């Protein structure tokens, strides 16, 4: 059976994510995972805060999972 769950994400333009990757000296993928709340810690928290400063918007997306 499929179950819908809401997942919090910070949506930003790809150019903003590339900018943040350069600022934090990490990969684009690292920034994307932080913005999707798939990672935890000080650095992902700092990346998320910066994303919001640069105009990112907190939204919720629906994810379907098998249970």
MISEDREN-309865 format. One record per residue: residue in one letter; x, y, z of N, C-alpha, C, CB in turn; residue number from 1. Coordinates in Angstrom, 3 decimals. Glycine has a CB too. Layout:
REM MISEDREN-309865
code->A n_c1->X n_c2->Y n_c3->Z ca_c1->X ca_c2->Y ca_c3->Z c_c1->X c_c2->Y c_c3->Z cb_c1->X cb_c2->Y cb_c3->Z pos->NUM .
...
***
This chain:
REM MISEDREN-309865
code->X n_c1->0.832 n_c2->-1.166 n_c3->0.000 ca_c1->0.000 ca_c2->0.000 ca_c3->0.000 c_c1->0.894 c_c2->1.252 c_c3->0.000 cb_c1->-0.956 cb_c2->-0.015 cb_c3->1.214 pos->1 .
code->X n_c1->0.541 n_c2->2.226 n_c3->-0.807 ca_c1->1.286 ca_c2->3.486 ca_c3->-0.889 c_c1->0.728 c_c2->4.476 c_c3->0.131 cb_c1->1.215 cb_c2->4.083 cb_c3->-2.327 pos->2 .
code->X n_c1->1.647 n_c2->5.170 n_c3->0.806 ca_c1->1.270 ca_c2->6.156 ca_c3->1.813 c_c1->1.921 c_c2->7.485 c_c3->1.436 cb_c1->1.700 cb_c2->5.698 cb_c3->3.253 pos->3 .
code->X n_c1->1.137 n_c2->8.547 n_c3->1.473 ca_c1->1.660 ca_c2->9.879 ca_c3->1.158 c_c1->2.226 c_c2->10.522 c_c3->2.419 cb_c1->0.555 cb_c2->10.776 cb_c3->0.540 pos->4 .
code->X n_c1->3.393 n_c2->11.115 n_c3->2.274 ca_c1->4.015 ca_c2->11.852 ca_c3->3.366 c_c1->4.467 c_c2->13.203 c_c3->2.831 cb_c1->5.214 cb_c2->11.058 cb_c3->3.980 pos->5 .
code->X n_c1->4.455 n_c2->14.189 n_c3->3.687 ca_c1->4.933 ca_c2->15.523 ca_c3->3.322 c_c1->6.389 c_c2->15.651 c_c3->3.742 cb_c1->4.063 cb_c2->16.638 cb_c3->3.983 pos->6 .
code->X n_c1->7.207 n_c2->16.217 n_c3->2.854 ca_c1->8.621 ca_c2->16.432 ca_c3->3.150 c_c1->8.936 c_c2->17.911 c_c3->2.966 cb_c1->9.534 cb_c2->15.549 cb_c3->2.239 pos->7 .
code->X n_c1->9.614 n_c2->18.481 n_c3->3.943 ca_c1->9.994 ca_c2->19.898 ca_c3->3.911 c_c1->11.200 c_c2->20.073 c_c3->2.992 cb_c1->10.312 cb_c2->20.427 cb_c3->5.347 pos->8 .
code->X n_c1->11.153 n_c2->21.085 n_c3->2.144 ca_c1->12.266 ca_c2->21.400 ca_c3->1.253 c_c1->12.424 c_c2->22.919 c_c3->1.157 cb_c1->12.041 cb_c2->20.777 cb_c3->-0.158 pos->9 .
code->X n_c1->13.621 n_c2->23.348 n_c3->0.817 ca_c1->13.860 ca_c2->24.760 ca_c3->0.520 c_c1->14.124 c_c2->24.835 c_c3->-0.976 cb_c1->15.070 cb_c2->25.358 cb_c3->1.367 pos->10 .
code->X n_c1->13.227 n_c2->25.494 n_c3->-1.696 ca_c1->13.379 ca_c2->25.631 ca_c3->-3.139 c_c1->14.178 c_c2->26.887 c_c3->-3.460 cb_c1->12.002 cb_c2->25.674 cb_c3->-3.833 pos->11 .
code->X n_c1->15.213 n_c2->26.690 n_c3->-4.283 ca_c1->16.048 ca_c2->27.792 ca_c3->-4.744 c_c1->16.341 c_c2->27.584 c_c3->-6.220 cb_c1->17.369 cb_c2->27.891 cb_c3->-3.918 pos->12 .
code->X n_c1->16.747 n_c2->28.629 n_c3->-6.874 ca_c1->17.155 ca_c2->28.532 ca_c3->-8.275 c_c1->18.480 c_c2->27.768 c_c3->-8.329 cb_c1->17.292 cb_c2->29.960 cb_c3->-8.933 pos->13 .
code->X n_c1->18.695 n_c2->26.950 n_c3->-9.374 ca_c1->19.961 ca_c2->26.211 ca_c3->-9.479 c_c1->21.201 c_c2->27.106 c_c3->-9.414 cb_c1->19.983 cb_c2->25.431 cb_c3->-10.768 pos->14 .
code->X n_c1->21.122 n_c2->28.311 n_c3->-9.944 ca_c1->22.295 ca_c2->29.195 ca_c3->-9.888 c_c1->22.633 c_c2->29.568 c_c3->-8.445 cb_c1->22.047 cb_c2->30.471 cb_c3->-10.716 pos->15 .
code->X n_c1->21.608 n_c2->29.680 n_c3->-7.594 ca_c1->21.833 ca_c2->29.974 ca_c3->-6.176 c_c1->22.516 c_c2->28.784 c_c3->-5.510 cb_c1->20.494 cb_c2->30.306 cb_c3->-5.458 pos->16 .
code->X n_c1->22.099 n_c2->27.585 n_c3->-5.870 ca_c1->22.742 ca_c2->26.391 ca_c3->-5.295 c_c1->24.203 c_c2->26.288 c_c3->-5.724 cb_c1->21.983 cb_c2->25.118 cb_c3->-5.715 pos->17 .
code->X n_c1->24.488 n_c2->26.630 n_c3->-6.979 ca_c1->25.889 ca_c2->26.627 ca_c3->-7.437 c_c1->26.696 c_c2->27.673 c_c3->-6.674 cb_c1->25.970 cb_c2->26.898 cb_c3->-8.966 pos->18 .
code->X n_c1->26.103 n_c2->28.836 n_c3->-6.444 ca_c1->26.768 ca_c2->29.893 ca_c3->-5.680 c_c1->27.085 c_c2->29.413 c_c3->-4.264 cb_c1->25.889 cb_c2->31.162 cb_c3->-5.629 pos->19 .
code->X n_c1->26.107 n_c2->28.762 n_c3->-3.624 ca_c1->26.323 ca_c2->28.281 ca_c3->-2.256 c_c1->27.377 c_c2->27.173 c_c3->-2.217 cb_c1->25.003 cb_c2->27.770 cb_c3->-1.656 pos->20 .
code->X n_c1->27.384 n_c2->26.319 n_c3->-3.222 ca_c1->28.394 ca_c2->25.261 ca_c3->-3.271 c_c1->29.792 c_c2->25.878 c_c3->-3.302 cb_c1->28.176 cb_c2->24.347 cb_c3->-4.507 pos->21 .
code->X n_c1->29.933 n_c2->26.948 n_c3->-4.066 ca_c1->31.215 ca_c2->27.641 ca_c3->-4.132 c_c1->31.547 c_c2->28.310 c_c3->-2.799 cb_c1->31.200 cb_c2->28.680 cb_c3->-5.255 pos->22 .
code->X n_c1->30.568 n_c2->28.950 n_c3->-2.183 ca_c1->30.782 ca_c2->29.631 ca_c3->-0.900 c_c1->31.201 c_c2->28.665 c_c3->0.200 cb_c1->29.519 cb_c2->30.365 cb_c3->-0.479 pos->23 .
code->X n_c1->30.569 n_c2->27.492 n_c3->0.241 ca_c1->30.827 ca_c2->26.526 ca_c3->1.314 c_c1->31.914 c_c2->25.513 c_c3->0.950 cb_c1->29.549 cb_c2->25.791 cb_c3->1.661 pos->24 .
code->X n_c1->32.445 n_c2->25.606 n_c3->-0.270 ca_c1->33.479 ca_c2->24.675 ca_c3->-0.745 c_c1->32.996 c_c2->23.226 c_c3->-0.674 cb_c1->34.766 cb_c2->24.840 cb_c3->0.081 pos->25 .
code->X n_c1->31.769 n_c2->23.016 n_c3->-1.172 ca_c1->31.178 ca_c2->21.681 ca_c3->-1.224 c_c1->30.606 c_c2->21.470 c_c3->-2.622 cb_c1->30.072 cb_c2->21.499 cb_c3->-0.125 pos->26 .
code->X n_c1->30.078 n_c2->20.290 n_c3->-2.880 ca_c1->29.496 ca_c2->20.001 ca_c3->-4.183 c_c1->28.060 c_c2->20.510 c_c3->-4.263 cb_c1->29.543 cb_c2->18.499 cb_c3->-4.465 pos->27 .
code->X n_c1->27.589 n_c2->20.620 n_c3->-5.483 ca_c1->26.194 ca_c2->21.007 ca_c3->-5.732 c_c1->25.254 c_c2->19.995 c_c3->-5.076 cb_c1->25.908 cb_c2->21.106 cb_c3->-7.263 pos->28 .
code->X n_c1->25.629 n_c2->18.723 n_c3->-5.128 ca_c1->24.815 ca_c2->17.662 ca_c3->-4.529 c_c1->24.690 c_c2->17.837 c_c3->-3.014 cb_c1->25.418 cb_c2->16.291 cb_c3->-4.848 pos->29 .
code->X n_c1->25.761 n_c2->18.248 n_c3->-2.372 ca_c1->25.729 ca_c2->18.483 ca_c3->-0.924 c_c1->24.726 c_c2->19.582 c_c3->-0.587 cb_c1->27.134 cb_c2->18.863 cb_c3->-0.401 pos->30 .
code->X n_c1->24.728 n_c2->20.647 n_c3->-1.375 ca_c1->23.787 ca_c2->21.746 ca_c3->-1.161 c_c1->22.357 c_c2->21.268 c_c3->-1.396 cb_c1->24.117 cb_c2->22.936 cb_c3->-2.089 pos->31 .
code->X n_c1->22.159 n_c2->20.503 n_c3->-2.461 ca_c1->20.816 ca_c2->19.997 ca_c3->-2.776 c_c1->20.281 c_c2->19.107 c_c3->-1.664 cb_c1->20.833 cb_c2->19.223 cb_c3->-4.095 pos->32 .
code->X n_c1->21.123 n_c2->18.226 n_c3->-1.140 ca_c1->20.693 ca_c2->17.342 ca_c3->-0.054 c_c1->20.365 c_c2->18.129 c_c3->1.207 cb_c1->21.776 cb_c2->16.306 cb_c3->0.248 pos->33 .
code->X n_c1->21.138 n_c2->19.166 n_c3->1.488 ca_c1->20.858 ca_c2->20.002 ca_c3->2.659 c_c1->19.518 c_c2->20.709 c_c3->2.487 cb_c1->21.989 cb_c2->21.037 cb_c3->2.880 pos->34 .
code->X n_c1->19.252 n_c2->21.212 n_c3->1.281 ca_c1->18.001 ca_c2->21.931 ca_c3->1.023 c_c1->16.788 c_c2->21.004 c_c3->1.037 cb_c1->18.079 cb_c2->22.649 cb_c3->-0.316 pos->35 .
code->X n_c1->17.036 n_c2->19.716 n_c3->0.862 ca_c1->15.946 ca_c2->18.730 ca_c3->0.930 c_c1->15.856 c_c2->18.098 c_c3->2.321 cb_c1->16.150 cb_c2->17.631 cb_c3->-0.133 pos->36 .
code->X n_c1->16.643 n_c2->18.592 n_c3->3.258 ca_c1->16.670 ca_c2->18.096 ca_c3->4.638 c_c1->17.018 c_c2->16.605 c_c3->4.694 cb_c1->15.316 cb_c2->18.342 cb_c3->5.314 pos->37 .
code->X n_c1->17.890 n_c2->16.153 n_c3->3.804 ca_c1->18.317 ca_c2->14.757 ca_c3->3.805 c_c1->19.578 c_c2->14.559 c_c3->4.641 cb_c1->18.556 cb_c2->14.278 cb_c3->2.377 pos->38 .
code->X n_c1->20.187 n_c2->15.666 n_c3->5.068 ca_c1->21.389 ca_c2->15.599 ca_c3->5.901 c_c1->21.180 c_c2->16.441 c_c3->7.152 cb_c1->22.642 cb_c2->16.083 cb_c3->5.116 pos->39 .
code->X n_c1->21.957 n_c2->16.130 n_c3->8.182 ca_c1->21.859 ca_c2->16.854 ca_c3->9.448 c_c1->23.243 c_c2->17.288 c_c3->9.888 cb_c1->21.189 cb_c2->15.984 cb_c3->10.537 pos->40 .
code->X n_c1->23.292 n_c2->18.314 n_c3->10.707 ca_c1->24.564 ca_c2->18.774 ca_c3->11.242 c_c1->24.717 c_c2->20.274 c_c3->11.106 cb_c1->25.708 cb_c2->18.076 cb_c3->10.549 pos->41 .
code->X n_c1->25.886 n_c2->20.769 n_c3->11.523 ca_c1->26.137 ca_c2->22.211 ca_c3->11.498 c_c1->26.219 c_c2->22.749 c_c3->10.070 cb_c1->27.427 cb_c2->22.532 cb_c3->12.246 pos->42 .
code->X n_c1->26.939 n_c2->22.037 n_c3->9.202 ca_c1->27.103 ca_c2->22.537 ca_c3->7.838 c_c1->25.772 c_c2->22.557 c_c3->7.069 cb_c1->28.123 cb_c2->21.678 cb_c3->7.089 pos->43 .
code->X n_c1->24.988 n_c2->21.474 n_c3->7.088 ca_c1->23.683 ca_c2->21.551 ca_c3->6.414 c_c1->22.783 c_c2->22.636 c_c3->6.985 cb_c1->22.976 cb_c2->20.221 cb_c3->6.507 pos->44 .
code->X n_c1->22.845 n_c2->22.853 n_c3->8.299 ca_c1->22.058 ca_c2->23.928 ca_c3->8.914 c_c1->22.499 c_c2->25.291 c_c3->8.374 cb_c1->22.199 cb_c2->23.892 cb_c3->10.455 pos->45 .
code->X n_c1->23.813 n_c2->25.489 n_c3->8.239 ca_c1->24.344 ca_c2->26.746 ca_c3->7.711 c_c1->23.946 c_c2->26.930 c_c3->6.245 cb_c1->25.878 cb_c2->26.785 cb_c3->7.856 pos->46 .
code->X n_c1->23.968 n_c2->25.835 n_c3->5.482 ca_c1->23.572 ca_c2->25.894 ca_c3->4.073 c_c1->22.096 c_c2->26.270 c_c3->3.958 cb_c1->23.840 cb_c2->24.540 cb_c3->3.371 pos->47 .
code->X n_c1->21.250 n_c2->25.669 n_c3->4.786 ca_c1->19.819 ca_c2->25.983 ca_c3->4.747 c_c1->19.567 c_c2->27.444 c_c3->5.133 cb_c1->19.038 cb_c2->25.044 cb_c3->5.689 pos->48 .
code->X n_c1->20.270 n_c2->27.935 n_c3->6.142 ca_c1->20.107 ca_c2->29.332 ca_c3->6.558 c_c1->20.516 c_c2->30.267 c_c3->5.422 cb_c1->20.945 cb_c2->29.627 cb_c3->7.829 pos->49 .
code->X n_c1->21.618 n_c2->29.952 n_c3->4.757 ca_c1->22.082 ca_c2->30.785 ca_c3->3.646 c_c1->21.093 c_c2->30.735 c_c3->2.484 cb_c1->23.477 cb_c2->30.330 cb_c3->3.177 pos->50 .
code->X n_c1->20.521 n_c2->29.564 n_c3->2.228 ca_c1->19.535 ca_c2->29.428 ca_c3->1.149 c_c1->18.340 c_c2->30.347 c_c3->1.402 cb_c1->19.065 cb_c2->27.958 cb_c3->1.021 pos->51 .
code->X n_c1->17.903 n_c2->30.419 n_c3->2.641 ca_c1->16.782 ca_c2->31.298 ca_c3->2.987 c_c1->17.176 c_c2->32.768 c_c3->2.849 cb_c1->16.300 cb_c2->31.013 cb_c3->4.420 pos->52 .
code->X n_c1->18.412 n_c2->33.107 n_c3->3.222 ca_c1->18.901 ca_c2->34.482 ca_c3->3.074 c_c1->18.913 c_c2->34.908 c_c3->1.605 cb_c1->20.312 cb_c2->34.615 cb_c3->3.672 pos->53 .
code->X n_c1->19.191 n_c2->33.939 n_c3->0.723 ca_c1->19.304 ca_c2->34.236 ca_c3->-0.703 c_c1->17.962 c_c2->34.114 c_c3->-1.433 cb_c1->20.321 cb_c2->33.308 cb_c3->-1.343 pos->54 .
code->X n_c1->16.884 n_c2->34.038 n_c3->-0.673 ca_c1->15.555 ca_c2->34.052 ca_c3->-1.291 c_c1->14.896 c_c2->32.699 c_c3->-1.455 cb_c1->15.646 cb_c2->34.680 cb_c3->-2.607 pos->55 .
code->X n_c1->15.467 n_c2->31.658 n_c3->-0.886 ca_c1->14.846 ca_c2->30.336 ca_c3->-0.957 c_c1->13.525 c_c2->30.318 c_c3->-0.211 cb_c1->15.782 cb_c2->29.270 cb_c3->-0.390 pos->56 .
code->X n_c1->12.625 n_c2->29.461 n_c3->-0.647 ca_c1->11.307 ca_c2->29.367 ca_c3->-0.020 c_c1->11.090 c_c2->27.971 c_c3->0.546 cb_c1->10.197 cb_c2->29.713 cb_c3->-1.029 pos->57 .
code->X n_c1->10.597 n_c2->27.928 n_c3->1.788 ca_c1->10.282 ca_c2->26.656 ca_c3->2.425 c_c1->8.940 c_c2->26.169 c_c3->1.884 cb_c1->10.247 cb_c2->26.794 cb_c3->3.984 pos->58 .
code->X n_c1->8.926 n_c2->24.967 n_c3->1.381 ca_c1->7.709 ca_c2->24.364 ca_c3->0.851 c_c1->7.651 c_c2->22.907 c_c3->1.310 cb_c1->7.661 cb_c2->24.467 cb_c3->-0.711 pos->59 .
code->X n_c1->6.529 n_c2->22.286 n_c3->1.061 ca_c1->6.361 ca_c2->20.876 ca_c3->1.397 c_c1->5.981 c_c2->20.129 c_c3->0.132 cb_c1->5.286 cb_c2->20.677 cb_c3->2.512 pos->60 .
code->X n_c1->6.662 n_c2->19.012 n_c3->-0.100 ca_c1->6.341 ca_c2->18.199 ca_c3->-1.263 c_c1->5.804 c_c2->16.846 c_c3->-0.778 cb_c1->7.597 cb_c2->18.015 cb_c3->-2.184 pos->61 .
code->X n_c1->4.968 n_c2->16.258 n_c3->-1.588 ca_c1->4.403 ca_c2->14.954 ca_c3->-1.258 c_c1->5.298 c_c2->13.857 c_c3->-1.777 cb_c1->2.992 cb_c2->14.805 cb_c3->-1.832 pos->62 .
code->X n_c1->5.600 n_c2->12.907 n_c3->-0.903 ca_c1->6.425 ca_c2->11.755 ca_c3->-1.258 c_c1->5.592 c_c2->10.506 c_c3->-1.005 cb_c1->7.771 cb_c2->11.725 cb_c3->-0.437 pos->63 .
code->X n_c1->5.518 n_c2->9.643 n_c3->-1.996 ca_c1->4.758 ca_c2->8.397 ca_c3->-1.851 c_c1->5.712 c_c2->7.274 c_c3->-1.486 cb_c1->3.981 cb_c2->8.054 cb_c3->-3.155 pos->64 .
code->X n_c1->5.353 n_c2->6.525 n_c3->-0.447 ca_c1->6.197 ca_c2->5.418 ca_c3->0.019 c_c1->5.360 c_c2->4.166 c_c3->0.190 cb_c1->6.899 cb_c2->5.778 cb_c3->1.348 pos->65 .
code->X n_c1->6.017 n_c2->3.031 n_c3->-0.007 ca_c1->5.368 ca_c2->1.743 ca_c3->0.240 c_c1->5.410 c_c2->1.444 c_c3->1.731 cb_c1->6.053 cb_c2->0.603 cb_c3->-0.572 pos->66 .
code->X n_c1->4.312 n_c2->0.918 n_c3->2.237 ca_c1->4.290 ca_c2->0.476 ca_c3->3.639 c_c1->3.626 c_c2->-0.853 c_c3->3.760 cb_c1->3.582 cb_c2->1.484 cb_c3->4.524 pos->67 .
***
